């Protein structure tokens, strides 16, 4: 059975606003350019620090990418600089590397019934992924997309492995259409209705395709496409608006399984067939989101995962009667991709815990056993020293209960107050999980810094109301959640409210900047990674194919009232209030949050006489995918915290 891929989902020289304060002479900039790295005002990491970090930075995990027949699995794991595809043929067997690229492989999908897989690869983090077919017999990869400035993602195999559907911007560079490639033929465009579309399942005979049009994380529309006639039938949605996950045909082809929050707070797993007055709700007694599911090729079982307050739970049902089947107990952690073996007898999944990197496990349904197939490295570190977080909740300004994961250093001397780093996730429609993080473990174990990872309002995983509490004009309410967390820190006797740093990437980078504006006297330092400094300039410069999707979340900058609001809350326009030390890191090829967002906030803060560390990698995009780059950034970040949170 195929593993379902989730949608993978420029430079603008901005001037300071006319009402900015008279600039103060900026500190001198010490610039260093080495290879693809440009760093400004960042001291060179010491050999001692690099040596200490080395073991943490050499941890790695393995992620399940599909079954290669009944007796082997595909995994992605880092070898050298980036994640590549490997095959593993037995539990804890050797990992045979199949791809060898400087850029990471993504969206790997095993080809059903045949020896191969499809994968995506971009250049320098541009996210203009091109798709390739890999033949295990010849060990050759052949690109089948245009190789140009198109973005190609979410490949989906037909059940017989002869066709692969995918989402692409090849037609006009803006709309994400559905295309199909067969054999050695050129891809053909099968759905071009405008907007963003994804294929979710082929019918068993390969003649029809279930599809979804995505408007936002809160709004999507499912339908069925007849590949012979091109006829598209959209399914009705109760209330006119809901969020839908993938649709999958039932084994008999007469109905479909899908996840949706239609009429509910959470995304529940449902079954619906023609003639039914309402769907059968398979997870209605679980008040959490269903994050993924798979159906066995033999039609006997369905497996699905739920996200319960950040912890993954696995559930197995018989088909067609939906009877629950007992499973072996899983370690407490986060569940990644899940898929049945081709014969339906086993289920493979990725499991990540707070104290262990991602690894692949396989469940034998009949024997009810759990077998570990990969054992990933932890740099030779003593795993017993790794810290698992506790889940706390704190009350925000309006009474909202906000969850956060709290990593507390062990063996803290009595009376000692710990410095704190608040790490804020991006999205904003994402969720922080208690997954393994070598950087967090280093901060906790080696530096004695407590780490708090909140899921502020607007995060996924806590229901659709919670998800929408930061939209549009409510944007600053999520920043107030950080203010409430600062209050919580001040109330904890073991935490030092005078030494609090903030760290975040993408939207989390905006949150870092906004928090440094609003709580300048309570934040000692901040690290902004690929962050937004002004929503209007961001929306004007982000890639065309994603602009409308982001307007749904952030607001439309073309509307005068929204533009005025964006001007009012922009960290760029409030840069004079950023008085604590700032570190900005950015990928030059970022298609989501372009380099200009970093350039302009660095210039503005420096223009107010403040020193800023600035780091740019010319071969990266929205984050740092290459190990050497990530290592250098991590070392610089540690130095930044040592200087501003630990120095006496």
C-alpha positions as CSV (number, residue, x, y, z in Angstrom):
1,X,0.0,0.0,0.0
2,X,1.2,3.4,-0.9
3,X,2.3,6.0,1.7
4,X,0.4,9.2,1.2
5,X,2.5,12.3,0.8
6,X,1.3,15.5,2.3
7,X,1.5,18.5,0.2
8,X,4.9,19.8,0.5
9,X,4.0,22.6,1.4
10,X,12.7,37.9,-4.9
11,X,14.7,40.0,-3.3
12,X,12.7,43.2,-2.5
13,X,14.6,46.3,-1.4
14,X,12.3,47.9,1.1
15,X,12.8,51.4,2.5
16,X,12.1,52.5,6.1
17,X,8.7,54.1,6.7
18,X,8.5,57.9,6.4
19,X,7.7,58.3,10.0
20,X,10.7,56.4,11.3
21,X,12.9,58.1,13.9
22,X,16.0,59.9,12.8
23,X,18.5,57.2,12.2
24,X,21.4,56.8,14.7
25,X,24.8,55.8,13.4
26,X,24.7,52.0,13.0
27,X,27.6,50.0,14.5
28,X,30.3,49.0,12.1
29,X,29.5,45.8,10.2
30,X,32.2,43.1,10.1
31,X,31.3,40.9,7.1
32,X,32.7,37.5,6.3
33,X,32.0,35.5,3.1
34,X,33.1,31.9,3.0
35,X,31.8,29.7,0.3
36,X,28.0,30.0,0.4
37,X,27.9,31.6,3.8
38,X,27.7,35.3,4.5
39,X,27.9,36.3,8.2
40,X,27.9,39.8,9.7
41,X,29.1,40.6,13.2
42,X,29.2,36.9,14.2
43,X,32.4,35.8,15.9
44,X,34.0,32.6,14.7
45,X,32.9,29.5,16.8
46,X,35.7,28.2,19.0
47,X,37.2,24.8,18.4
48,X,36.1,23.8,21.9
49,X,32.5,24.7,21.2
50,X,32.5,22.9,17.8
51,X,33.9,19.8,19.5
52,X,31.2,19.9,22.2
53,X,28.4,20.4,19.6
54,X,29.7,17.8,17.3
55,X,28.1,14.8,18.9
56,X,24.7,16.5,19.2
57,X,24.9,17.6,15.5
58,X,25.7,14.1,14.4
59,X,22.5,12.6,15.6
60,X,20.2,11.5,12.8
61,X,16.9,9.7,12.3
62,X,15.2,7.5,9.7
63,X,11.8,8.1,8.2
64,X,9.6,5.6,6.6
65,X,9.1,6.3,2.8
66,X,7.2,3.2,1.7
67,X,7.3,-0.6,1.2
68,X,9.6,-2.0,-1.5
69,X,7.8,-5.3,-1.8
70,X,6.7,-7.3,1.2
71,X,10.1,-7.8,2.7
72,X,11.9,-4.4,2.4
73,X,11.2,-0.8,3.2
74,X,12.4,2.5,1.8
75,X,13.6,5.1,4.3
76,X,15.0,8.6,4.1
77,X,18.0,9.4,6.3
78,X,20.9,11.8,6.3
79,X,24.1,10.6,4.8
80,X,26.7,13.3,4.6
81,X,25.0,16.6,4.0
82,X,21.4,15.8,3.2
83,X,18.6,13.3,3.5
84,X,18.7,10.6,0.8
85,X,16.8,7.4,0.0
86,X,17.9,4.1,1.4
87,X,16.5,0.6,1.3
88,X,16.4,-1.7,4.4
89,X,15.7,-5.4,3.8
90,X,15.3,-6.8,7.3
91,X,14.9,-5.5,10.9
92,X,17.9,-3.6,12.0
93,X,19.6,-4.5,8.6
94,X,22.1,-2.3,6.8
95,X,20.8,0.8,5.0
96,X,21.7,0.6,1.3
97,X,21.9,4.1,-0.1
98,X,20.1,4.6,-3.4
99,X,20.3,8.3,-4.1
100,X,23.4,10.5,-3.9
101,X,22.6,14.2,-4.3
102,X,23.8,17.4,-2.8
103,X,20.2,18.5,-2.4
104,X,17.8,16.5,-0.1
105,X,15.2,14.1,-1.6
106,X,11.6,14.7,-0.7
107,X,8.1,13.2,-1.3
108,X,9.4,9.7,-1.8
109,X,6.7,7.3,-2.9
110,X,7.3,3.6,-3.5
111,X,5.9,2.3,-6.8
112,X,3.2,-0.4,-6.1
113,X,4.0,-3.8,-7.6
114,X,7.2,-2.6,-9.3
115,X,10.8,-2.0,-8.4
116,X,11.1,1.7,-7.9
117,X,9.9,4.9,-6.5
118,X,9.3,8.6,-7.3
119,X,11.0,11.4,-5.5
120,X,11.4,15.2,-5.6
121,X,14.5,17.4,-5.5
122,X,15.0,21.1,-5.8
123,X,18.1,23.4,-6.1
124,X,19.4,25.4,-3.2
125,X,16.1,25.4,-1.2
126,X,14.1,27.1,-4.0
127,X,11.2,24.6,-3.5
128,X,10.8,24.4,-7.2
129,X,10.9,20.6,-6.9
130,X,11.3,18.5,-9.9
131,X,10.1,14.9,-9.9
132,X,12.1,11.8,-10.8
133,X,11.3,8.1,-11.3
134,X,13.9,5.8,-9.8
135,X,14.2,2.2,-11.2
136,X,15.6,-0.3,-8.7
137,X,16.6,-2.7,-11.5
138,X,18.7,-0.2,-13.4
139,X,19.6,2.1,-10.5
140,X,18.7,5.1,-12.7
141,X,16.6,8.2,-11.9
142,X,14.8,9.9,-14.8
143,X,13.3,13.4,-14.4
144,X,9.7,13.6,-15.9
145,X,8.8,17.2,-15.0
146,X,10.0,20.3,-17.0
147,X,13.2,21.0,-15.1
148,X,12.3,24.8,-15.1
149,X,10.7,27.2,-12.8
150,X,7.7,24.9,-12.0
151,X,6.9,23.5,-8.6
152,X,6.0,19.9,-8.6
153,X,4.8,18.1,-5.5
154,X,2.6,15.4,-3.8
155,X,3.2,12.5,-6.2
156,X,0.5,9.7,-6.0
157,X,0.8,6.3,-7.7
158,X,-2.2,4.5,-9.2
159,X,-2.8,1.1,-7.5
160,X,-1.1,-0.8,-10.3
161,X,1.9,1.5,-10.4
162,X,1.5,2.5,-14.0
163,X,0.4,6.1,-13.5
164,X,1.6,8.9,-11.1
165,X,-0.5,11.9,-10.5
166,X,1.1,15.1,-9.0
167,X,0.5,18.8,-8.4
168,X,2.3,21.2,-10.6
169,X,2.6,24.9,-11.5
170,X,3.9,24.0,-15.0
171,X,0.9,25.6,-16.8
172,X,1.2,29.2,-15.7
173,X,3.6,29.3,-12.7
174,X,0.8,30.4,-10.4
175,X,-2.0,27.8,-10.3
176,X,-1.3,24.3,-8.9
177,X,-2.9,21.9,-11.3
178,X,-3.1,18.1,-11.4
179,X,-1.0,16.3,-13.9
180,X,-0.5,12.6,-14.7
181,X,2.6,10.9,-16.1
182,X,2.5,7.3,-17.6
183,X,5.4,5.2,-18.6
184,X,7.9,7.2,-20.7
185,X,5.3,9.7,-21.9
186,X,5.3,13.4,-21.2
187,X,3.0,14.4,-18.3
188,X,-0.5,15.6,-19.3
189,X,-2.6,18.2,-17.5
190,X,-5.8,16.6,-16.3
191,X,-7.2,19.3,-14.1
192,X,-6.7,23.1,-14.5
193,X,-9.5,24.8,-12.7
194,X,-7.4,27.5,-11.0
195,X,-6.2,27.5,-7.4
196,X,-4.4,24.7,-5.6
197,X,-5.4,21.0,-6.2
198,X,-4.2,17.7,-5.0
199,X,-4.9,14.1,-6.0
200,X,-5.7,11.8,-3.1
201,X,-6.5,8.4,-4.6
202,X,-7.0,6.5,-7.9
203,X,-9.9,4.2,-8.4
204,X,-8.8,0.5,-8.6
205,X,-9.2,0.5,-12.4
206,X,-7.2,3.8,-12.7
207,X,-10.0,5.6,-14.5
208,X,-11.0,8.0,-11.8
209,X,-9.2,10.2,-9.4
210,X,-10.3,11.7,-6.0
211,X,-9.1,15.3,-5.7
212,X,-9.2,18.2,-3.3
213,X,-9.1,21.9,-3.9
214,X,-7.3,23.6,-1.0
215,X,-8.2,27.2,-0.1
216,X,-6.7,27.2,3.4
217,X,-6.1,24.9,6.3
218,X,-9.7,25.7,7.3
219,X,-11.3,25.3,3.9
220,X,-11.0,22.6,1.2
221,X,-13.4,21.0,-1.3
222,X,-13.3,17.3,-2.4
223,X,-14.4,15.9,-5.7
224,X,-14.0,13.1,-8.3
225,X,-12.4,13.5,-11.7
226,X,-13.2,11.1,-14.6
227,X,-9.9,10.8,-16.4
228,X,-11.4,9.7,-19.7
229,X,-14.0,12.5,-20.0
230,X,-12.4,15.2,-17.9
231,X,-15.7,15.5,-16.0
232,X,-15.2,16.9,-12.4
233,X,-17.9,16.3,-9.8
234,X,-17.5,18.2,-6.6
235,X,-19.0,16.7,-3.5
236,X,-21.5,18.7,-1.4
237,X,-20.2,20.2,1.9
238,X,-22.6,20.7,4.8
239,X,-22.6,24.3,5.9
240,X,-20.7,25.2,2.7
241,X,-17.2,25.3,4.3
242,X,-15.1,22.7,6.1
243,X,-11.5,21.3,6.1
244,X,-10.9,17.9,4.4
245,X,-8.0,15.6,4.5
246,X,-7.3,12.9,1.9
247,X,-10.2,10.9,0.4
248,X,-9.6,7.2,-0.3
249,X,-11.9,4.8,-2.2
250,X,-13.3,2.0,-0.1
251,X,-12.0,-1.5,-1.2
252,X,-15.3,-2.2,-3.0
253,X,-15.2,1.2,-4.8
254,X,-18.7,2.1,-3.7
255,X,-17.8,4.5,-1.0
256,X,-14.9,6.5,0.4
257,X,-13.0,7.1,3.6
258,X,-11.9,10.6,4.5
259,X,-11.1,13.0,7.4
260,X,-13.0,16.2,7.9
261,X,-14.1,18.7,10.5
262,X,-17.4,19.1,8.7
263,X,-19.9,19.7,11.6
264,X,-17.3,18.9,14.3
265,X,-14.5,20.7,16.1
266,X,-11.8,18.1,15.2
267,X,-10.9,16.2,12.0
268,X,-12.7,12.9,12.4
269,X,-12.4,9.8,10.2
270,X,-15.6,9.1,8.2
271,X,-17.0,6.6,5.7
272,X,-19.6,7.7,3.2
273,X,-21.3,5.9,0.3
274,X,-24.0,6.9,-2.2
275,X,-27.4,6.6,-0.7
276,X,-26.3,7.1,2.9
277,X,-28.1,10.0,4.8
278,X,-25.0,10.8,6.8
279,X,-21.4,9.4,7.1
280,X,-20.3,6.7,9.5
281,X,-18.0,8.4,12.1
282,X,-15.2,6.1,12.9
283,X,-13.4,8.3,15.4
284,X,-16.3,10.3,16.9
285,X,-15.3,9.2,20.4
286,X,-11.8,10.5,20.1
287,X,-11.9,14.3,20.7
288,X,-8.7,14.9,18.7
289,X,-7.6,15.2,15.0
290,X,-7.0,12.1,12.9
291,X,-3.7,12.9,11.2
292,X,-3.5,10.1,8.6
293,X,-4.8,6.7,7.6
294,X,-4.2,3.9,5.2
295,X,-6.3,1.0,3.7
296,X,-4.8,-2.4,3.1
297,X,-4.7,-3.6,-0.5
298,X,-6.4,-6.8,0.5
299,X,-9.3,-4.7,1.8
300,X,-9.3,-6.3,5.3
301,X,-8.0,-3.5,7.5
302,X,-7.8,0.3,7.9
303,X,-5.3,1.9,10.2
304,X,-5.3,5.5,11.4
305,X,-3.3,7.8,13.7
306,X,-4.6,10.5,16.0
307,X,-2.8,13.4,17.6
308,X,-3.9,13.6,21.2
309,X,-2.4,16.7,22.9
310,X,0.8,16.2,20.9
311,X,1.1,12.5,21.4
312,X,0.4,10.0,18.6
313,X,-2.0,7.1,19.0
314,X,-2.5,4.3,16.5
315,X,-5.8,2.6,15.8
316,X,-6.7,-0.5,13.6
317,X,-10.1,-1.4,12.3
318,X,-11.4,-4.4,10.3
319,X,-13.2,-3.8,7.0
320,X,-16.0,-3.5,6.2
321,X,-17.4,-3.8,9.7
322,X,-15.0,-1.3,11.4
323,X,-14.4,-3.5,14.4
324,X,-11.5,-2.4,16.6
325,X,-8.4,-4.6,16.6
326,X,-5.9,-4.6,19.5
327,X,-2.4,-3.4,18.7
328,X,0.9,-3.7,20.7
329,X,1.7,-0.8,22.9
330,X,3.8,1.9,21.2
331,X,6.3,4.1,23.0
332,X,5.0,7.5,23.9
333,X,5.9,9.7,20.9
334,X,4.8,11.2,17.6
335,X,3.7,9.0,14.7
336,X,4.8,9.8,11.2
337,X,3.9,8.1,7.9
338,X,1.9,4.9,8.2
339,X,1.3,2.2,5.5
340,X,0.3,-1.4,5.1
341,X,2.7,-3.9,3.5
342,X,1.5,-5.0,0.0
343,X,0.1,-8.2,1.4
344,X,-1.8,-6.3,4.2
345,X,-0.2,-8.4,7.0
346,X,1.9,-5.6,8.5
347,X,1.9,-1.9,9.2
348,X,5.0,0.3,9.1
349,X,5.3,3.7,10.8
350,X,7.8,6.3,11.8
351,X,8.0,6.9,15.5
352,X,9.8,9.9,17.1
353,X,10.1,10.5,20.8
354,X,11.5,13.4,22.9
355,X,14.5,11.3,23.8
356,X,15.0,9.3,20.5
357,X,15.3,10.3,16.9
358,X,12.8,9.1,14.3
359,X,13.0,5.4,13.5
360,X,10.9,2.9,11.6
361,X,8.8,0.3,13.4
362,X,6.7,-2.5,11.9
363,X,3.6,-4.1,13.5
364,X,2.6,-7.7,12.6
365,X,-1.2,-7.7,12.8
366,X,-1.7,-11.4,13.4
367,X,1.1,-11.8,15.9
368,X,0.4,-8.4,17.6
369,X,4.2,-7.7,17.7
370,X,6.1,-4.4,17.3
371,X,9.5,-4.8,15.6
372,X,12.1,-2.0,15.3
373,X,13.5,-1.9,11.7
374,X,16.0,1.0,12.1
375,X,18.2,2.1,15.0
376,X,19.4,5.7,14.4
377,X,22.5,7.3,15.8
378,X,22.6,9.7,18.7
379,X,26.3,10.8,18.3
380,X,27.5,8.4,21.0
381,X,25.6,10.4,23.6
382,X,24.2,8.9,26.8
383,X,20.5,8.8,26.0
384,X,19.6,8.4,29.7
385,X,20.6,12.1,30.1
386,X,18.1,13.3,27.5
387,X,15.2,15.3,29.0
388,X,11.6,14.5,28.1
389,X,9.3,17.6,28.5
390,X,6.3,17.9,30.7
391,X,3.1,19.4,29.3
392,X,2.0,22.5,31.0
393,X,-0.9,24.9,30.4
394,X,-1.1,28.5,31.2
395,X,-3.8,31.1,31.0
396,X,-3.6,33.9,28.5
397,X,-5.0,37.4,28.6
398,X,-8.5,36.4,27.7
399,X,-8.7,33.3,29.8
400,X,-7.6,30.9,27.0
401,X,-5.7,27.9,28.1
402,X,-2.5,27.6,26.1
403,X,-0.4,24.4,26.1
404,X,3.4,24.3,26.1
405,X,6.1,21.7,26.4
406,X,8.5,22.4,29.3
407,X,12.1,21.0,29.1
408,X,13.7,21.4,32.5
409,X,17.3,20.7,33.1
410,X,18.0,17.8,35.5
411,X,19.8,18.1,38.9
412,X,19.3,21.8,39.3
413,X,20.9,23.1,42.5
414,X,18.5,24.4,45.1
415,X,18.0,28.1,44.8
416,X,19.4,28.3,41.3
417,X,17.4,30.2,38.7
418,X,17.5,28.9,35.2
419,X,17.7,31.1,32.0
420,X,14.9,30.3,29.6
421,X,14.5,30.0,25.8
422,X,11.0,30.2,24.4
423,X,10.9,28.4,21.1
424,X,8.0,29.4,18.8
425,X,6.9,27.2,15.9
426,X,6.1,28.5,12.4
427,X,3.0,28.0,10.3
428,X,1.2,29.6,12.1
429,X,-1.1,26.6,11.3
430,X,1.4,24.1,12.6
431,X,2.0,22.4,15.9
432,X,4.9,21.9,18.1
433,X,5.4,18.3,19.2
434,X,7.5,16.7,21.9
435,X,9.9,15.3,19.2
436,X,13.6,14.7,19.5
437,X,15.6,17.9,19.1
438,X,19.4,17.7,19.5
439,X,19.6,21.5,19.8
440,X,17.1,21.5,22.7
441,X,18.9,18.7,24.4
442,X,22.2,20.6,24.1
443,X,20.6,23.7,25.6
444,X,19.1,21.7,28.5
445,X,22.0,19.3,29.2
446,X,25.1,21.3,28.4
447,X,24.1,24.9,29.0
448,X,21.5,24.5,31.8
449,X,18.9,26.5,29.9
450,X,15.2,25.7,30.4
451,X,13.2,25.5,27.1
452,X,9.5,26.2,26.7
453,X,7.8,25.3,23.4
454,X,4.2,26.7,23.3
455,X,1.4,26.1,20.9
456,X,-0.1,29.6,20.9
457,X,-3.5,30.3,19.5
458,X,-3.6,29.6,15.8
459,X,-1.8,26.3,16.2
460,X,-3.2,23.1,14.6
461,X,-4.2,20.1,16.7
462,X,-6.5,21.8,19.2
463,X,-9.7,22.2,17.1
464,X,-10.8,24.5,14.4
465,X,-11.9,27.3,16.7
466,X,-8.4,27.4,18.3
467,X,-6.9,27.3,14.8
468,X,-8.7,30.5,13.7
469,X,-8.1,32.6,16.9
470,X,-5.2,34.5,15.3
471,X,-6.6,35.2,11.8
472,X,-6.6,38.6,10.2
473,X,-7.1,41.4,12.7
474,X,-6.6,39.0,15.6
475,X,-2.9,38.7,14.7
476,X,-1.5,40.3,17.9
477,X,-3.5,38.0,20.2
478,X,-1.0,35.2,19.5
479,X,1.8,37.6,20.5
480,X,-0.1,38.3,23.8
481,X,0.1,34.5,24.4
482,X,3.8,35.0,24.6
483,X,3.3,37.8,27.0
484,X,1.2,35.5,29.2
485,X,4.0,32.9,29.0
486,X,6.4,35.5,30.2
487,X,4.1,36.0,33.2
488,X,4.1,32.2,33.8
489,X,7.9,32.2,33.7
490,X,8.0,35.0,36.3
491,X,5.8,32.9,38.6
492,X,8.1,29.9,38.6
493,X,10.7,30.0,41.4
494,X,13.2,28.0,39.4
495,X,13.1,30.2,36.3
496,X,14.9,33.6,35.8
497,X,12.5,36.1,34.3
498,X,15.4,38.4,33.7
499,X,17.1,36.0,31.3
500,X,14.6,35.0,28.7
501,X,15.4,34.5,25.0
502,X,13.0,33.9,22.2
503,X,13.6,31.7,19.1
504,X,11.5,31.1,16.1
505,X,11.4,30.3,12.4
506,X,9.1,31.6,9.6
507,X,6.0,32.8,11.3
508,X,7.8,31.9,14.5
509,X,10.4,34.5,13.3
510,X,7.7,37.1,13.1
511,X,6.6,36.1,16.7
512,X,10.2,36.6,17.8
513,X,10.3,40.1,16.3
514,X,6.8,41.1,17.5
515,X,7.6,39.8,21.1
516,X,10.8,41.8,21.1
517,X,8.8,44.9,20.1
518,X,6.0,44.4,22.7
519,X,8.0,43.0,25.6
520,X,11.3,44.7,25.1
521,X,12.0,45.0,28.8
522,X,11.2,41.3,29.4
523,X,13.2,39.6,26.6
524,X,17.0,39.5,26.8
525,X,17.7,38.4,23.3
526,X,16.0,36.9,20.2
527,X,16.8,34.7,17.2
528,X,14.7,35.2,14.1
529,X,15.1,32.5,11.4
530,X,13.5,33.2,8.0
531,X,11.0,35.4,9.7
532,X,8.4,37.9,8.4
533,X,9.1,41.5,9.3
534,X,6.1,43.1,7.6
535,X,3.1,41.1,6.4
536,X,2.3,43.4,3.5
537,X,5.8,43.4,2.0
538,X,6.0,39.6,2.6
539,X,2.7,39.0,0.7
540,X,3.9,41.2,-2.1
541,X,7.2,39.3,-2.5
542,X,6.3,35.7,-1.7
543,X,5.9,33.4,-4.7
544,X,2.8,33.7,-6.8
545,X,1.6,30.2,-6.3
546,X,1.2,30.6,-2.5
547,X,0.1,34.3,-2.1
548,X,-3.7,33.7,-2.0
549,X,-3.3,30.8,0.4
550,X,-1.4,33.2,2.8
551,X,-3.9,36.0,2.4
552,X,-6.6,33.8,3.9
553,X,-4.5,33.5,7.1
554,X,-2.9,36.9,7.3
555,X,-5.4,39.1,5.5
556,X,-5.3,40.8,2.1
557,X,-2.8,43.6,2.0
558,X,-4.7,45.2,-1.0
559,X,-7.6,46.0,1.4
560,X,-6.9,49.5,2.8
561,X,-8.0,48.7,6.3
562,X,-6.0,45.5,6.5
563,X,-3.0,47.3,5.0
564,X,-3.2,50.0,7.7
565,X,-3.4,47.2,10.3
566,X,-0.3,45.5,8.9
567,X,1.6,48.7,8.9
568,X,0.6,49.3,12.5
569,X,1.8,45.9,13.8
570,X,4.8,45.4,11.5
571,X,8.0,44.8,13.5
572,X,9.7,46.7,10.6
573,X,7.7,49.8,11.4
574,X,8.4,49.4,15.2
575,X,12.0,48.5,14.9
576,X,13.0,51.4,17.3
577,X,11.4,49.3,20.1
578,X,13.7,46.4,19.5
579,X,16.4,47.1,22.0
580,X,17.6,43.6,23.0
581,X,20.3,41.8,21.0
582,X,19.0,40.3,17.7
583,X,20.3,37.4,15.5
584,X,18.7,37.1,12.1
585,X,19.3,34.0,9.9
586,X,18.1,33.5,6.3
587,X,18.3,31.4,3.2
588,X,18.9,33.5,0.1
589,X,16.6,31.3,-2.1
590,X,13.6,31.3,0.2
591,X,10.4,31.2,-1.9
592,X,8.1,31.6,1.1
593,X,9.7,34.4,3.2
594,X,12.1,36.1,0.8
595,X,15.5,37.5,1.7
596,X,14.1,41.0,1.6
597,X,12.2,40.4,4.9
598,X,15.5,39.7,6.7
599,X,17.4,42.5,4.9
600,X,14.9,45.2,5.8
601,X,14.6,44.3,9.5
602,X,18.4,44.1,9.9
603,X,18.8,47.5,8.2
604,X,16.0,49.0,10.4
605,X,17.4,47.8,13.7
606,X,20.9,48.7,12.8
607,X,19.6,52.1,11.8
608,X,18.6,52.7,15.4
609,X,22.1,52.1,16.5
610,X,21.6,48.5,17.6
611,X,24.0,45.6,16.8
612,X,22.5,42.7,14.8
613,X,24.1,39.3,14.0
614,X,23.1,38.4,10.4
615,X,23.7,35.1,8.7
616,X,22.7,34.2,5.1
617,X,23.3,31.0,3.2
618,X,23.3,31.4,-0.6
619,X,22.5,27.7,-1.1
620,X,19.5,27.5,1.2
621,X,15.8,28.4,1.2
622,X,13.2,28.3,3.9
623,X,15.5,26.8,6.6
624,X,18.8,25.1,6.5
625,X,18.7,21.6,4.9
626,X,22.4,21.0,4.5
627,X,24.2,19.7,7.5
628,X,27.3,21.9,7.3
629,X,25.1,25.0,7.1
630,X,22.8,23.9,10.0
631,X,25.9,23.1,12.1
632,X,27.4,26.5,11.6
633,X,24.1,28.2,12.4
634,X,23.6,26.1,15.5
635,X,27.1,27.0,16.8
636,X,26.4,30.7,16.2
637,X,23.1,30.4,18.0
638,X,24.8,28.7,21.0
639,X,27.4,31.6,21.1
640,X,24.5,34.1,21.0
641,X,22.8,32.5,24.0
642,X,26.0,32.2,25.9
643,X,26.7,35.9,25.4
644,X,23.2,37.2,26.2
645,X,21.7,34.6,28.6
646,X,24.6,33.1,30.4
647,X,27.3,35.8,30.7
648,X,27.5,37.2,34.2
